[in-house]
Amino acid sequence: MALAAEQIVETRPLSRGERRLALVLRLFALLFAIGAVLFLFQPEDTVARLNGPGALVGLPPLPPSDRPVSSDFWFALAIANMATITTCSWLAASDVRRRRALVYPVVVSKLVSSGTGLLLFVRWMHTFPFAATALVDLPIAVILILALRAARPD
């Protein structure tokens, strides 16, 4: 009985690059989930913790708010994005061959957030939380791109 080519490919053990990609995705999924929960339940504390390193280098803090402000509208969307990239990372890690495409939205999310963080830092307010977005998310995007390249399908 003849086997489909797809079935033959799936029986091969994962390459070193594929195993590394799966590990990186699991690690990021865990970190994204923790970050989403912390930010959901402690958004002001999260920003306050990010203000600390900025104060050490003379950057102004993002001011705290004791009431909702218009930018809080985006809070729900930020949490949804974090949940989405967590899910995409976890699902892709479970089958890096067939679910590889799920990594691309994570990369796009990290590139867009780092670009937006830089834009806010440069054009609006030189505050560390905006810079931190780029300092954290851009390396994540680069790591994922390199891991994807190393795990190229044959």
N, C-alpha and C positions, 0 to 999 in steps of 0.2 A: 504494500500500500504506500503510495507516495505521500510525503509530508509537504505541507506548504512551507515556503522559504521563511515565512515569519515564525513558524513553530521551531524551525531549526535555530534561528538566531536567538530566540528566547531561551533555549536550553543551554547556550554557552554561559559559562560563569562570567560574572561582571569583571570588566577590566579594572586595573588599578585606578584609572581616572574616574570610572563610573562609581567605584566604591568611595573614592574621595568626595565626589560630588554628592553622593547620598549622605555621607557623614556631615559635610558642610551644610547641606539643606536641613538635616535634623537639628544641628546645632542652632542654625538661624531660626528655625521654626520655634524652638524652645525659647530663644532670646526674644523673638517677636511676641510670643504669647505672654511672657513675663512683662515685657515692656507695655503691652496693651493693657494688661490688668493693672499694673502700677499707675499708668497714665489715666485709666478710667476712674480709679478710686482715689487717686491723689494728684490731680493735674497741677494744682498750685504748688504742691510740695516738689513735684518733679521739676517744674520750672525754677523753683527756688534753689534746688540742688544744682541745677545747671548754671545759675547765676554766680555760684561760688567761684569756680575757676576763672570766670570773666573778671570778677572783682580783683583777683590776684594780679591780673595784668592791666587793670585800670579801665575795663570796659563797664559801661553802665548796665545795671540790671534791667530785666523786663519787669515793669512794675506789677505787683500783685493786685488782685481785685477781690473785693469782698462781696461783689454781686456780679451777676451775669453781664457780659459785655457783648457787643455785636459779633466780635470774632469768635465767641463761643459757639456760634452757629456751625463753624467748621469742626468743632470738637467731635461731634457724632460721626462726621465723615472720616476724620482721622482715625478714630477707633475702628470704624468699618474697614478702612484700608489696612490697618494693622492685623485685623482678624483675617482679611482676605490673603495677605501675603503669608501669614502663618499657615493657613490652610493650603495654599498653593505649594509652599515649601514642604510641608509634611506629606502631602499627596505625591509630589514629585519624588521625594526621597524614597517612598515605598516602591517605586518602579521607575528608575531613572531612564530606562530605555523607552518605555511607552508613554511616560508622562513628562518627558523632557520639556515639552512646550509650556508646561505650567511654571517653569523657571523664568520665562521671558517677562510675564507681568511683574514678577518680583524685581527683576532688573530695572524695568521701566519705572516702577514705583520708586526705587532707590535713586535712580538718575534724576527723576523729576523732583523728588523731595530735596535732594542735595542742591540742585539748581535753584529751586525756590528758596531754600535756606540762604544760599549765597546772595540771591537777589534781594531778599529782605535785609540781610546784613549790610549790603553795599548801598542800597537805595533808601532804606527806611530807618533802621537803627542799628548801630554797631554794638550789638549785644551778643554775648556768648551763646545763648540758646539758639540763635539763628545760625551762627557759625558752626555750632556743634552738630546741627542737622547735616551740614555738608561734610564735616569732619568724620562723622560716623557712617552716613549713608553712601557716600561716594566710594569709600573702601569696600563696603559690602557689595556694591554693584561690580566693582573691579574683581573682587574675589570670585563672585559668581560667574562673571564672564570668563575668567581664566579657568575656572573649574569646568564650565561648559565646553570650552575649547579642548581641555585635556581629556574630556569624556566623549569626544566626537564618535558618532556611530561609524562603524566600518562601511 
